[in-house]
């Protein structure tokens, strides 16, 4: 099967470094390729199971948002 084409333009390769599961949701931390940057995603526990996510698995982080907020110190 060939890779799927997606409309989401922000696609960042990385590796799962931690998964914390709750009753219905899970927090997945992904270290982006080539650096120390960690992206955190909240997804359903069912999605973690369906994607067979485990620490060390390579994934693609897909970011699609209509709003991006920024903050700076005073």
N, C-alpha and C positions, 0 to 999 in steps of 0.2 A: 504494500500500500504506500502510495506517495504521500508526503506531508500535505496537510490541509492548508489551503490559503484562507487567511482570515482578514476581516476588515479592520481589526484592531492593529494600529500602527506601532504602538509601544509594546514591543516584544523583547523581553530581556532574558537571556539564558542564565541559568544558575543551578545551584545544588541545594536540596533540602538539608538544613542543618538541625532543625528541631520541629517537633510536632507535639502540641499539647491539646489533648482531646477532652471535651466536656460531654455533657449528656446529649446535646444536639449539634453543637458547633465545635470547630477545631481551629486553633491558631497554628499556622504553618510559617516558619521562618526560612527564607531562602537567601543564601549568599550568592550575590551576582558574580558571574564569571569575570576573572581578571581583577578581583579586588576584595576588599573587606566590607563592602556595602551589603547590609542585610535589608531585605524587604519582608514585611510581615503581612500575611493575608489571613482573613477570617473566612472560612468556608465551612460547609456542613460536614459533619462527621461521615455522613454517607458518601460525600464526594471524595474524602480521604481514602475511604475503603474502595470505592469504584476505580480511582486512579492508582490504587496500590502504592500510595505514597509512604515512603520510609526514609529515614535519614540516609543521606548519600545518593538518593535518586536524583538524576538530572531532570530538570523541568524547564519550562518556559513560562515566565511571569508575563501575564497579559494585563495591561493597564488601560482601561477605557473610562474616561470620566468627563463629565460636562463641566466640572468645577475643580480647580486646583487652588488650594489655599497656601499662602506663604506667611511666614512670621519672621520678625527680626527683633533683636534686643533694642531697648530704648537708647 
